[in-house]
Amino acid sequence: MAEADVLRRAFDAYNRDDVDGVVAEAADDVEYVMGVRGIRVTGRDRWREVVARIAEAFPGRRAEIVRLGGGNGVGLVEWVIRGTSSGAVEGFPPAGELVAFEGCSVVGFANGRITYWRDYVG
């Protein structure tokens, strides 16, 4: 399943702090949404900014894929992210606080490129 391969590469890049690698296979006009944080951006560069900001908030964090599936142009990922807050980003926990987020991502594909990525965080 090509979608799963792309998602694994994106998560591997995320865990290496390779922000460019996370968005490498996105369409130029990709839409990224994290509704719980009020984030909705369009374009690879804008999405890259969001990923970089999250990396700043949780340096050294690790994202674990719990379940991965999909097909027919849609990928689904259930994940857990664990790390320590840097305290550098407003609205995130104070510095030194251990954090764990559980969630899932619904990712759309067209012509082998990511066209949208929606994170649902609990």
Biotite code that builds the C-alpha atoms (Angstrom):
import biotite.structure as struc

atoms = struc.array([
    struc.Atom([0.000, 0.000, 0.000], chain_id="A", res_id=1, res_name="MET", atom_name="CA", element="C"),
    struc.Atom([1.715, 3.157, -1.246], chain_id="A", res_id=2, res_name="ALA", atom_name="CA", element="C"),
    struc.Atom([-0.142, 5.396, 1.219], chain_id="A", res_id=3, res_name="GLU", atom_name="CA", element="C"),
    struc.Atom([1.256, 3.450, 4.187], chain_id="A", res_id=4, res_name="ALA", atom_name="CA", element="C"),
    struc.Atom([4.807, 3.746, 2.839], chain_id="A", res_id=5, res_name="ASP", atom_name="CA", element="C"),
    struc.Atom([4.487, 7.531, 2.543], chain_id="A", res_id=6, res_name="VAL", atom_name="CA", element="C"),
    struc.Atom([3.074, 7.771, 6.073], chain_id="A", res_id=7, res_name="LEU", atom_name="CA", element="C"),
    struc.Atom([5.873, 5.635, 7.523], chain_id="A", res_id=8, res_name="ARG", atom_name="CA", element="C"),
    struc.Atom([8.440, 7.890, 5.827], chain_id="A", res_id=9, res_name="ARG", atom_name="CA", element="C"),
    struc.Atom([6.723, 11.006, 7.217], chain_id="A", res_id=10, res_name="ALA", atom_name="CA", element="C"),
    struc.Atom([6.699, 9.592, 10.759], chain_id="A", res_id=11, res_name="PHE", atom_name="CA", element="C"),
    struc.Atom([10.331, 8.471, 10.456], chain_id="A", res_id=12, res_name="ASP", atom_name="CA", element="C"),
    struc.Atom([11.270, 12.001, 9.344], chain_id="A", res_id=13, res_name="ALA", atom_name="CA", element="C"),
    struc.Atom([9.291, 13.487, 12.259], chain_id="A", res_id=14, res_name="TYR", atom_name="CA", element="C"),
    struc.Atom([11.228, 11.322, 14.717], chain_id="A", res_id=15, res_name="ASN", atom_name="CA", element="C"),
    struc.Atom([14.551, 12.424, 13.150], chain_id="A", res_id=16, res_name="ARG", atom_name="CA", element="C"),
    struc.Atom([13.584, 16.118, 13.446], chain_id="A", res_id=17, res_name="ASP", atom_name="CA", element="C"),
    struc.Atom([13.625, 16.258, 9.642], chain_id="A", res_id=18, res_name="ASP", atom_name="CA", element="C"),
    struc.Atom([10.893, 18.850, 9.124], chain_id="A", res_id=19, res_name="VAL", atom_name="CA", element="C"),
    struc.Atom([11.473, 18.952, 5.362], chain_id="A", res_id=20, res_name="ASP", atom_name="CA", element="C"),
    struc.Atom([11.150, 15.166, 5.239], chain_id="A", res_id=21, res_name="GLY", atom_name="CA", element="C"),
    struc.Atom([7.731, 15.289, 6.919], chain_id="A", res_id=22, res_name="VAL", atom_name="CA", element="C"),
    struc.Atom([6.284, 17.473, 4.162], chain_id="A", res_id=23, res_name="VAL", atom_name="CA", element="C"),
    struc.Atom([8.443, 16.178, 1.281], chain_id="A", res_id=24, res_name="ALA", atom_name="CA", element="C"),
    struc.Atom([5.684, 14.158, -0.361], chain_id="A", res_id=25, res_name="GLU", atom_name="CA", element="C"),
    struc.Atom([2.965, 16.772, -0.003], chain_id="A", res_id=26, res_name="ALA", atom_name="CA", element="C"),
    struc.Atom([1.315, 18.549, -2.894], chain_id="A", res_id=27, res_name="ALA", atom_name="CA", element="C"),
    struc.Atom([2.128, 22.247, -3.198], chain_id="A", res_id=28, res_name="ASP", atom_name="CA", element="C"),
    struc.Atom([-1.412, 23.108, -2.075], chain_id="A", res_id=29, res_name="ASP", atom_name="CA", element="C"),
    struc.Atom([-1.673, 20.528, 0.720], chain_id="A", res_id=30, res_name="VAL", atom_name="CA", element="C"),
    struc.Atom([-4.107, 21.401, 3.497], chain_id="A", res_id=31, res_name="GLU", atom_name="CA", element="C"),
    struc.Atom([-3.138, 20.693, 7.112], chain_id="A", res_id=32, res_name="TYR", atom_name="CA", element="C"),
    struc.Atom([-5.731, 20.854, 9.898], chain_id="A", res_id=33, res_name="VAL", atom_name="CA", element="C"),
    struc.Atom([-5.509, 20.345, 13.666], chain_id="A", res_id=34, res_name="MET", atom_name="CA", element="C"),
    struc.Atom([-8.929, 21.543, 14.728], chain_id="A", res_id=35, res_name="GLY", atom_name="CA", element="C"),
    struc.Atom([-8.407, 21.195, 18.475], chain_id="A", res_id=36, res_name="VAL", atom_name="CA", element="C"),
    struc.Atom([-5.632, 23.821, 18.229], chain_id="A", res_id=37, res_name="ARG", atom_name="CA", element="C"),
    struc.Atom([-7.445, 25.952, 15.667], chain_id="A", res_id=38, res_name="GLY", atom_name="CA", element="C"),
    struc.Atom([-4.785, 25.286, 13.046], chain_id="A", res_id=39, res_name="ILE", atom_name="CA", element="C"),
    struc.Atom([-5.739, 25.261, 9.365], chain_id="A", res_id=40, res_name="ARG", atom_name="CA", element="C"),
    struc.Atom([-3.051, 26.041, 6.810], chain_id="A", res_id=41, res_name="VAL", atom_name="CA", element="C"),
    struc.Atom([-2.718, 25.562, 3.073], chain_id="A", res_id=42, res_name="THR", atom_name="CA", element="C"),
    struc.Atom([0.557, 24.974, 1.277], chain_id="A", res_id=43, res_name="GLY", atom_name="CA", element="C"),
    struc.Atom([3.653, 22.895, 1.929], chain_id="A", res_id=44, res_name="ARG", atom_name="CA", element="C"),
    struc.Atom([5.622, 25.852, 3.346], chain_id="A", res_id=45, res_name="ASP", atom_name="CA", element="C"),
    struc.Atom([2.877, 26.764, 5.824], chain_id="A", res_id=46, res_name="ARG", atom_name="CA", element="C"),
    struc.Atom([2.550, 23.130, 6.937], chain_id="A", res_id=47, res_name="TRP", atom_name="CA", element="C"),
    struc.Atom([6.321, 22.971, 7.349], chain_id="A", res_id=48, res_name="ARG", atom_name="CA", element="C"),
    struc.Atom([6.100, 25.991, 9.700], chain_id="A", res_id=49, res_name="GLU", atom_name="CA", element="C"),
    struc.Atom([3.541, 24.156, 11.866], chain_id="A", res_id=50, res_name="VAL", atom_name="CA", element="C"),
    struc.Atom([5.696, 21.016, 12.041], chain_id="A", res_id=51, res_name="VAL", atom_name="CA", element="C"),
    struc.Atom([8.748, 23.119, 12.953], chain_id="A", res_id=52, res_name="ALA", atom_name="CA", element="C"),
    struc.Atom([6.783, 24.865, 15.712], chain_id="A", res_id=53, res_name="ARG", atom_name="CA", element="C"),
    struc.Atom([5.688, 21.531, 17.198], chain_id="A", res_id=54, res_name="ILE", atom_name="CA", element="C"),
    struc.Atom([9.291, 20.292, 17.031], chain_id="A", res_id=55, res_name="ALA", atom_name="CA", element="C"),
    struc.Atom([10.320, 23.422, 18.963], chain_id="A", res_id=56, res_name="GLU", atom_name="CA", element="C"),
    struc.Atom([7.634, 22.768, 21.571], chain_id="A", res_id=57, res_name="ALA", atom_name="CA", element="C"),
    struc.Atom([8.702, 19.136, 22.116], chain_id="A", res_id=58, res_name="PHE", atom_name="CA", element="C"),
    struc.Atom([12.364, 18.588, 21.236], chain_id="A", res_id=59, res_name="PRO", atom_name="CA", element="C"),
    struc.Atom([13.354, 14.934, 21.206], chain_id="A", res_id=60, res_name="GLY", atom_name="CA", element="C"),
    struc.Atom([9.753, 13.748, 21.043], chain_id="A", res_id=61, res_name="ARG", atom_name="CA", element="C"),
    struc.Atom([8.903, 10.351, 19.568], chain_id="A", res_id=62, res_name="ARG", atom_name="CA", element="C"),
    struc.Atom([5.854, 9.439, 17.554], chain_id="A", res_id=63, res_name="ALA", atom_name="CA", element="C"),
    struc.Atom([4.842, 5.804, 17.662], chain_id="A", res_id=64, res_name="GLU", atom_name="CA", element="C"),
    struc.Atom([2.514, 4.387, 15.040], chain_id="A", res_id=65, res_name="ILE", atom_name="CA", element="C"),
    struc.Atom([-0.059, 2.221, 16.827], chain_id="A", res_id=66, res_name="VAL", atom_name="CA", element="C"),
    struc.Atom([-2.127, 1.284, 13.755], chain_id="A", res_id=67, res_name="ARG", atom_name="CA", element="C"),
    struc.Atom([-1.763, 2.102, 10.105], chain_id="A", res_id=68, res_name="LEU", atom_name="CA", element="C"),
    struc.Atom([-4.201, 1.472, 7.306], chain_id="A", res_id=69, res_name="GLY", atom_name="CA", element="C"),
    struc.Atom([-6.024, 2.817, 4.355], chain_id="A", res_id=70, res_name="GLY", atom_name="CA", element="C"),
    struc.Atom([-6.163, 2.578, 0.620], chain_id="A", res_id=71, res_name="GLY", atom_name="CA", element="C"),
    struc.Atom([-7.968, 4.123, -2.325], chain_id="A", res_id=72, res_name="ASN", atom_name="CA", element="C"),
    struc.Atom([-6.325, 7.486, -1.769], chain_id="A", res_id=73, res_name="GLY", atom_name="CA", element="C"),
    struc.Atom([-6.761, 7.691, 2.024], chain_id="A", res_id=74, res_name="VAL", atom_name="CA", element="C"),
    struc.Atom([-4.351, 6.788, 4.814], chain_id="A", res_id=75, res_name="GLY", atom_name="CA", element="C"),
    struc.Atom([-5.251, 6.374, 8.479], chain_id="A", res_id=76, res_name="LEU", atom_name="CA", element="C"),
    struc.Atom([-2.754, 6.453, 11.326], chain_id="A", res_id=77, res_name="VAL", atom_name="CA", element="C"),
    struc.Atom([-3.393, 5.970, 15.028], chain_id="A", res_id=78, res_name="GLU", atom_name="CA", element="C"),
    struc.Atom([-0.423, 7.307, 16.985], chain_id="A", res_id=79, res_name="TRP", atom_name="CA", element="C"),
    struc.Atom([1.037, 8.286, 20.356], chain_id="A", res_id=80, res_name="VAL", atom_name="CA", element="C"),
    struc.Atom([3.576, 11.098, 20.739], chain_id="A", res_id=81, res_name="ILE", atom_name="CA", element="C"),
    struc.Atom([5.659, 11.294, 23.891], chain_id="A", res_id=82, res_name="ARG", atom_name="CA", element="C"),
    struc.Atom([8.175, 13.935, 24.882], chain_id="A", res_id=83, res_name="GLY", atom_name="CA", element="C"),
    struc.Atom([9.142, 16.713, 27.211], chain_id="A", res_id=84, res_name="THR", atom_name="CA", element="C"),
    struc.Atom([7.833, 20.232, 26.741], chain_id="A", res_id=85, res_name="SER", atom_name="CA", element="C"),
    struc.Atom([10.394, 22.942, 26.032], chain_id="A", res_id=86, res_name="SER", atom_name="CA", element="C"),
    struc.Atom([8.065, 25.612, 27.398], chain_id="A", res_id=87, res_name="GLY", atom_name="CA", element="C"),
    struc.Atom([8.990, 27.667, 24.317], chain_id="A", res_id=88, res_name="ALA", atom_name="CA", element="C"),
    struc.Atom([5.589, 27.650, 22.630], chain_id="A", res_id=89, res_name="VAL", atom_name="CA", element="C"),
    struc.Atom([2.578, 29.459, 24.050], chain_id="A", res_id=90, res_name="GLU", atom_name="CA", element="C"),
    struc.Atom([-0.365, 27.201, 24.819], chain_id="A", res_id=91, res_name="GLY", atom_name="CA", element="C"),
    struc.Atom([1.770, 24.119, 25.422], chain_id="A", res_id=92, res_name="PHE", atom_name="CA", element="C"),
    struc.Atom([2.780, 22.711, 28.830], chain_id="A", res_id=93, res_name="PRO", atom_name="CA", element="C"),
    struc.Atom([5.564, 24.386, 30.864], chain_id="A", res_id=94, res_name="PRO", atom_name="CA", element="C"),
    struc.Atom([9.222, 23.467, 30.367], chain_id="A", res_id=95, res_name="ALA", atom_name="CA", element="C"),
    struc.Atom([10.239, 20.069, 31.631], chain_id="A", res_id=96, res_name="GLY", atom_name="CA", element="C"),
    struc.Atom([6.725, 18.650, 31.782], chain_id="A", res_id=97, res_name="GLU", atom_name="CA", element="C"),
    struc.Atom([6.360, 15.158, 30.340], chain_id="A", res_id=98, res_name="LEU", atom_name="CA", element="C"),
    struc.Atom([3.595, 14.986, 27.765], chain_id="A", res_id=99, res_name="VAL", atom_name="CA", element="C"),
    struc.Atom([1.846, 12.272, 25.811], chain_id="A", res_id=100, res_name="ALA", atom_name="CA", element="C"),
    struc.Atom([-0.696, 12.869, 23.088], chain_id="A", res_id=101, res_name="PHE", atom_name="CA", element="C"),
    struc.Atom([-2.847, 10.183, 21.530], chain_id="A", res_id=102, res_name="GLU", atom_name="CA", element="C"),
    struc.Atom([-4.565, 10.777, 18.255], chain_id="A", res_id=103, res_name="GLY", atom_name="CA", element="C"),
    struc.Atom([-5.108, 9.805, 14.698], chain_id="A", res_id=104, res_name="CYS", atom_name="CA", element="C"),
    struc.Atom([-4.434, 11.323, 11.322], chain_id="A", res_id=105, res_name="SER", atom_name="CA", element="C"),
    struc.Atom([-6.581, 11.082, 8.215], chain_id="A", res_id=106, res_name="VAL", atom_name="CA", element="C"),
    struc.Atom([-4.475, 11.724, 5.149], chain_id="A", res_id=107, res_name="VAL", atom_name="CA", element="C"),
    struc.Atom([-5.639, 12.187, 1.573], chain_id="A", res_id=108, res_name="GLY", atom_name="CA", element="C"),
    struc.Atom([-3.598, 11.322, -1.499], chain_id="A", res_id=109, res_name="PHE", atom_name="CA", element="C"),
    struc.Atom([-3.794, 12.104, -5.203], chain_id="A", res_id=110, res_name="ALA", atom_name="CA", element="C"),
    struc.Atom([-1.201, 11.223, -7.822], chain_id="A", res_id=111, res_name="ASN", atom_name="CA", element="C"),
    struc.Atom([1.077, 9.854, -5.104], chain_id="A", res_id=112, res_name="GLY", atom_name="CA", element="C"),
    struc.Atom([1.158, 13.167, -3.193], chain_id="A", res_id=113, res_name="ARG", atom_name="CA", element="C"),
    struc.Atom([-0.378, 14.124, 0.163], chain_id="A", res_id=114, res_name="ILE", atom_name="CA", element="C"),
    struc.Atom([-3.286, 16.492, -0.519], chain_id="A", res_id=115, res_name="THR", atom_name="CA", element="C"),
    struc.Atom([-4.580, 16.872, 3.036], chain_id="A", res_id=116, res_name="TYR", atom_name="CA", element="C"),
    struc.Atom([-3.549, 15.845, 6.541], chain_id="A", res_id=117, res_name="TRP", atom_name="CA", element="C"),
    struc.Atom([-5.988, 16.148, 9.422], chain_id="A", res_id=118, res_name="ARG", atom_name="CA", element="C"),
    struc.Atom([-4.827, 15.458, 12.971], chain_id="A", res_id=119, res_name="ASP", atom_name="CA", element="C"),
    struc.Atom([-7.366, 14.515, 15.615], chain_id="A", res_id=120, res_name="TYR", atom_name="CA", element="C"),
    struc.Atom([-5.731, 14.821, 19.034], chain_id="A", res_id=121, res_name="VAL", atom_name="CA", element="C"),
    struc.Atom([-7.159, 13.538, 22.295], chain_id="A", res_id=122, res_name="GLY", atom_name="CA", element="C"),
])
